[in-house]
Amino acid sequence: MAGLSEAAMAVLDPLVGATAASTCVRGTALSLGKTAEDLGPDDLAALEANIKRLLGPVAPESVIDDALRQIEGRL
């Protein structure tokens, strides 16, 4: 079982690259007053919202939804 940040990075990196994936994860953590390593399952909704906001302009909704399901499945 992976932590939230590890799960998100593993799913997002192949889709958008390490930099964009890291930006989504770190940005979510910072908005919650946490570090990426401190993100947990309770922070999933905030991460999902951030992923949709950041990736929405560059990725189809179906791809984003699939990525979110994959992240949840890794927790």
Helices and strands as residue ranges (DSSP letters): H 4-16, H 18-31, G 36-38, G 41-43, H 44-55, H 61-74
